[in-house]
Amino acid sequence: MLAYIIRRLMIMVPTLLGVTVIVFLMLHATPGDPAELLLGERATEKALHEVREHLGLNEPLHVQYGLFLRRLMKGDLGETIWTRQKVWTEVKQRFPATIELALVALFISCFAGMILGIISATKQYSVFDYVSMLGALAGVSMPIFWLGLVFMLIFSLNLGWLPLSGRLSIDVDLDIITNFYILDAILTRNWPAFKDAVWHIIMPAVTLSTIPTAIVARMTRSAMLDVLRQDYIKTAKAKGLSRLKVIFKHALRNAMIPVVTTIGLQFGVLLGGAILTETIFAWPGVGKWMYDAVMQRDYMVIQGGTLFIAALFVIINLCVDVLYAVINPRISVQ
Amino acid sequence: MKASKNLFRLSVTGLVLLLMIFLTTSCGQKEEEKAEAPAQPAVEKEEATQAAMEKILVFGRGGDSVGLDPAYETDGNSFMVCDNIFEALVFYADESTALEPGLAESWDISEDGKTYTFNLRKGVMFHDGTKLDANAVVFSLGRMMKERNVKFMGQGYEIPAQERPPEYWVSMEMDDIVGSIEAVDEHTVVFKLKKVNAPFLANLGMDFADIISPTAFLKNPKEFLRNPVGTGPFKFAQWVKDDRIVLEKNTDYWDTNAGPYLDKVIFRSIPENSVRFLELKTGNIHICQFPNPQDIALAKQDENLILPTQPGMNIGYLSFNHTKEPWKSNVDLRKAIRHAINREAIVDNLYQGMGQVARNPIPPTLWGYNKNVPMVEYDPAMAKDYLQKAGFPEGEGLGEITLWSMPVPRPYNPDGVKIGEAMAADLAQVGIKAKVVTFEWGTYLKRQREQPDDMDLFQLGWTGDNGDPDNFLAVLFDGKASTSIRTQWISDAYHDLMVRGRETIDQAARDAIYQEALQIFYDEAPAIAVAHSTVIWPAQKTVKNFKLHPTSSVRLKNVDLDL
């Protein structure tokens, strides 16, 4: 197992190198010039030349890429064009917010999606099945942007239960340790801040989790239905096992493989979906940051941010592959 | 059962591992922040109990600041925070761009207009406790010069190399204007200019010319933009990226006549316009920048809100490709286009009432505005007559022309493509076929400057920097001055007026010069001034003395809150 993990981690290097080449080429093939966007309407040839020179944009492409790689070898992702800060520092400031949101959303979608899927499968063609699958269909099709605003109108404006946007109320103090606010509040035993942070994360996390919840629910349902028709389930029932034992021990374990794959992939979807959620809920995470960087052609942020997300994605995929073997010992990690 | 326990254990381990990665990185970051930002205290516990008594104003805006070193910033979100931390030698008056004494309590201009002597205000302290003196002024402005022709008094400072070109200094061509900066004594600074330049004084009121604490800057030049130290009414306290910037009252502020009244100001980033407005409605923020036009109507009905309004110091215009025929020399054709476009309808429907049809290409709040120039009327019949005279009856022989329309909303133009479509429809009424063309914004700006053959008409605009007519009329339309000018219209008479305008110090004489230039603009129609947008930022009724400024700066010194 350890050898397998090490081998997979080694394969990560060429994969990520490939990511940098593709991102670099795509960036430079896309129209737009950071210097033009930096200076806007007031750009003069002279000012543009000076800015481009400073940013190294006057160099040939292969030289620019070479410089990027050389810095990367030293563990330096470079400096952002707009904010003049180390990309790594910016990543560290924003990723905790996104990961916190994505983890809560992932938890909601796993929990809700699997429960819905299991009940739907065990009560196939019941009213619950129809309603939950219709709900899942709606969940997949609902635009996040619209849903976020609807939630705000209902839960903040009309009912006044939840705060509208942001991560923490302005009158709540929290000593930041990890930048994961919920965790920081626990570590510092700051319960008012804990409550405030949890209250703030509910709406964006639920909004973000709608699509993954729906996908997980549908996937769990179909996988469970397949398994429930197998002979060994009949055997299990025949030997007098309780209904719950049959479902959770015999059926769910075997139905988990496609579900785990889906959940692993959903984490990537969550990071992508965070762009919209973060914009609506003024959540200071990486999604909005990357979106702005694309609009402003901040090459350094796009390269560094994408590389980081890609690395995260590869690691999650590795975790999923390892999980397969744990769930189903018939699958070998070899 | 054992396997499911394993599965659970593995998932938990995975999560903990992930958390640990970020824990480590974030801890590192916290240490860095501590090292970088000594002036960034966590709000103390006792303060929290007093919070209810404090006057805290929350300003809701569309995005975060990029940086807080005024010399290197180019965006409004950075400048609005700088406006409250830093100050310049000269100030713009409330709601106008008339110049007032700032950190300089007076100044003298030599007879030849090339030497400016500023007498600094005494007893002004930077937030770090150091004194404002002539050396600080020489340092703050001298660091932007390409050739550091500066002279300090006494030991002075060593100015570090520039991190990057100071964009505003470069684009305002200050290196071509300023010859040297010299500290004559503790409170006197002399600027020697390379040539007479009347807008120079107004330039010194702009954000890029703010005075910074050299001591704070030299401590860590690379990090000054995240730890700004100035003389302004508020001092920098905390910055949570993409979330909030917190400023605290400067209790040692030099001007105690009015304000600062607020204990704290929080600039909150809320990117989505409608959400920002909802935050205002629920009372979570006090001022809402750039609401959606349709929310203005709702704000008007809300008795808890007020609507501070200011005619924007900007112009949205439509111009021609003057590097090619027929646009280059056919004045009648340009006039035909001018009369064919229904600007009133554009302002009513697309600016949604938040705009004003333009008479001149400079806003009416600026001196030099020519009221005697006739308002261009929407008159398709007259447009057809001009087309006939131009040699293109009913648009015949003109073929399909291109109308470049901006892909992004700008302060002077809410929706370039829709406005382009409306213009194309107007042109079709008089027989001119126009195709709306758009590109990604950076490409649009780049290609427009190249004046390519496939561009006939283009939309663009401008937000004024310093309230000087030169900053509109020369920068936008004097094609003879430079190939960088967006409208490459070559007019000797107009160019001469622009040169004279810059070289004349007397404002009354300059006023007459620009009025004459605007008459030429009307007669020659090198571009069509479409509209000036109006800025409306709704606020809570409890906010007192909040005034919008034509330069879009946000000055909160005099602002108070009813608790």
Interface residues (C-beta under 8 A of the other chain):
Chain A: T30 P31 G32 D33 P34 E36 L37 L38 L39 G40 E41 R42 A43 T44 E45 K46 A47 E50 V51 H54 L55 W82 T83 R84 Q85 T89 E90 K92 Q93 R94 F95 P96 I99 L103 L149 M152 S156 L157 P163 L164 S165 G166 R167 I170 D171 D173 D175 I176 I177 T178 N179 F180 L183 K249 R253 T279 I280 F281 A282 P284 G285 K288 W289 D292 R297 C319 V322 L323 V326 I327 P329
Chain B: M1 A3 S4 N6 L7 L10 S11 G14 L15 L18 L19 F22 L23 T25 S26 C27 G28 Q29 K30 E32 A42 V43 K45 A48 A51 I56 V58 G63 D64 V66 G67 Y72 T74 E163 R164 P165 E167 V170 S171 E173 K222 L225 R226 V240 K241 D242 D243 R244 I266 R268 S269 I270 P271 E272 S274 V275 L278 E279 K281 T282 N284 R410 F439 E440 W441 G442 T443 L445 K446 R449 L460 G461 W462 V475 S482 T483 S484 R486
